[in-house]
Amino acid sequence: MIKSKCAPYLARGEPAKKGALINSSDHAIVATFGTVYRGVVQYYLLAGDVFRLHRLQWVMQTSMLKTLAAKHRSSVSKVAAKHKARIDTPNGPRVCFEARIERKKRKPLVARFGGIPLQRQRAAELADREPVRVDHPQKELIARLMADTCEIYGSKGNVQVHHVRALADLAHARWQPSDWARVMLHRRRKTVVACDVCHDRIHSEQPATSLTP
């Protein structure tokens, strides 16, 4: 059972990054791994050998950290230090990993991986949850729009979305190197949220046949 659960997160026998998640937000990455792991653990908490899930925890945790490291072009140790947190559980404090989205005058959105004691709980109740889906990039785009911040220069208000058909289009021979193109290439996104001033400037710099409406 453990081997089959670990298989999707392994490559050549070692935990590997999940390429399909690299362009997602930190919150989405941690939430996706956390939801799947929590569902498996909750299902097997009634089993006497639930401790065997330590292998799955390590594999999924390492895969998640490698995915975050690849996203930020950083090291596993650095992203682990950034997201590590300690929470209280009925079995005492436990280390986990968290990603937060801060919100004005509201509680932050918290995604969490781990922090679940792998000890048998005879009275455990199954609470299956539908895993966070990441095949709808518009959800992340909505969050970026709600931030109301220009991703090119950081100004606030009046933001709009500029997009291209493919990142390869940014290397078109008729286009000059620009700040907005560098932002899109660095983030590996086909969209950039820009203030109205920057958006007008982007279109003025593009060739006559624009890739956006």
N, C-alpha and C positions, 0 to 999 in steps of 0.2 A: 504493500500500500504506500509506504513512505517513498519508495523509488518512483512510483508513477506520479505522485504528487510533486516530486522534485524535478522530474524530467523537463517540464516546460521552461525551467529557469537555469538549465545546464547547457553547456556547450563543451564537447570533448571532456566531459566528466567534471567540469569546473563551473561554479556560478558565473553567469554571463549577463551583460546588460540586455535590456529589452529595447531593441531599436525602434519598435512601434511607439514607444512612450517618450522618446527623447525630446520631441518637440512639445510635449505637454508641460503644464506648470508643475512646480514642485508639489503643490497641494494635490494635483490630480495623480501624480506618480505615487506619492505616499498613500493616498486614499485607495488606489487600485490594488497595490500590494497588500495594504492593511486589511481591506475588506475580504479579499480572498483568503488570507491567512486566518483572520478571525473566524470566518465561516467554517474552515476545516477544524480549527481548534475547538470551537463550540460543539461541533458534531461529535468529536471524540473525547470530550471531557468525561463522559460516562465510562470510558474504557479504563481498565486497570493499568494499561501500558501507555497512557497518554504521554508519558515522559519521552517516548520515542520520537515525538514531534520536534525535539530539539534540533534534529538534523534538518527538517523542513524549515524551521525558523532560521537557522544559519544560512541555508541556501537562498531562501527568499530575501532575507535581510541583505546579504551580500549582493545579490542581483539588483535589488532596489538601489543600494548605494552606488553600484557601478553605473546604473542608469542615470542617477543624479550627477555623478562625476562626469559622465560623457556629455550630459546636457550643458554643464557649466565649464567643461574643459578643465576640470580640476582633478584632485586626487580623492580617492575613497576616504582617506583619513580626514581630509578637510571637510568634506560634506557630512561625514559621520559626526564630527565635532559640532558642526553648525546645527544639525537637526536632533542631536541627542537630548533627551529630556528624562526626568524622573517623575513617576507618578505613584500615588498611594493605591494599594490594592488590599483586599481582605487578608492577603498573605504577606503584607508588608510592602515597602517601597520596591518598585521595579523600574528598570531602565527600558526606555522605548525610544522611538524616533517620531518626531512631529514636524508638520509643515503647517504654518498658519497664514490666514488671510485676514489682516486687520481691517476692521470696519468702524467708521465713525459712529460713536454713541450706540454701538451694538456689540455684542460678544463676537470675538473673532471666530472665523471658521477654522476648525482644527481637524486635520487628518492625522491619523496615528497608526503606526505599525508596532506590534509587539506589546510588551507590558502585561501579558496574560500569563499567570502562573500555570505551568504545565503540571498540575497535580489533579488527581482524580477528584471529581465532584459528583457524588452520588445523586445529589438533588439538582444537578445542572438542567437548565431548560434550553431547548434549541430555539434560537431566534435567527432563522435564516434571513439574510438580507440580499437583495439583488446587488451584484457587484457594480461598482462605478464604471460606466461605459466611457470609453475614451475615443470612440469612433465618430464623435460629433465635435470637430474642432470649433464650431461656432459657439459652443458653451464657453470656451476659454476666451474667444473673441469678445463675447458679451462682457465678461469680467474685465477685460482690458478697456473696453469702452466705458464701463462704469467707473473705472479709476479716473476718467476725465483728465488724463495727462498725456501730453505730447511725448511720444517715445523717442523723438529726435533730439529735442532740446529741453524737455521737462516742463514746459509751460502748462498752465492749467486752463481748462475751459475750451468750448467750441471745437471739440475733436471730431475727426472724420477718419474713415478707413481708406487707405490706398492699397491696392493689391495688383499683383502681376500674375500671369498665367503659370509661370515657373521661375524658380530662382535663376535658372540658366539665362533667362531673358535679361537679367541685370548686367550681363556681360556683353550685351549687344554692341556691335561696333559703333553704332551711331550715338550711343549714350556716353556721357562724360562721367568719370568717377565722382560720386557725391556722398554727402553725409547720410542721406536717407537710405541709399543703396547699401552702404556699409552696415547700417543698423540691421537691415533685413538679412544680409548675408551672415552677419555675426550671430543673429538669433535663429538663423535657418528657418525663417518664416516667409511666406509669400504675401504677408500683410504687414502693414505698419500703421499704427494709430498716430495721426498727426493733427496738429492744430490747423485751423483754416488757412492761416498764413503759410505754413509749411506745405500744406496740401496744394495750394495755388502755385507755390514755387516749384513743387515736384512736376506738376503738369506743364509749367512753362519751360522746364528743362528737358522734358521728354520730346522725342521726335514727333512729327506731325501726326502719325498714326498711333494713337495712345492705346495702351493695353487695358485701360480702365475706362468705364463709362464716363 
